[in-house]
Amino acid sequence: VALLMTDVVMPGGMSGPQLAAEALRRRPDLKVLFTSGYADPAVLARAQLDPSAPMLAKPYRHSDLVRAVRAALDRKPG
């Protein structure tokens, strides 16, 4: 697995950033791409999303997804 793509806000108690933190703890080399239908910065702040994290806003086109995945995979750590 090279990339984790997760929604920022998920049902059931765990957020996307929490999922990513746990996945990165287990696989530090993993790349992460977040997606969200919420444009409100307050919602993203409550989810504790790093503002520099790769984000793909919903709705998105196939071409946007392809570009975002490529950019996330090419992103340098740190």
HELIX and SHEET records of a PDB file:
HELIX    1   1 GLY A   16  ARG A   26  1                                  11    
HELIX    2   2 PRO A   41  ARG A   46  1                                   6    
HELIX    3   3 HIS A   62  ASP A   74  1                                  13    
SHEET    1   A 3 LEU A   3  ASP A   7  0                                        
SHEET    2   A 3 LYS A  31  SER A  36  1                                        
SHEET    3   A 3 MET A  55  ALA A  57  1                                        
END                                                                             
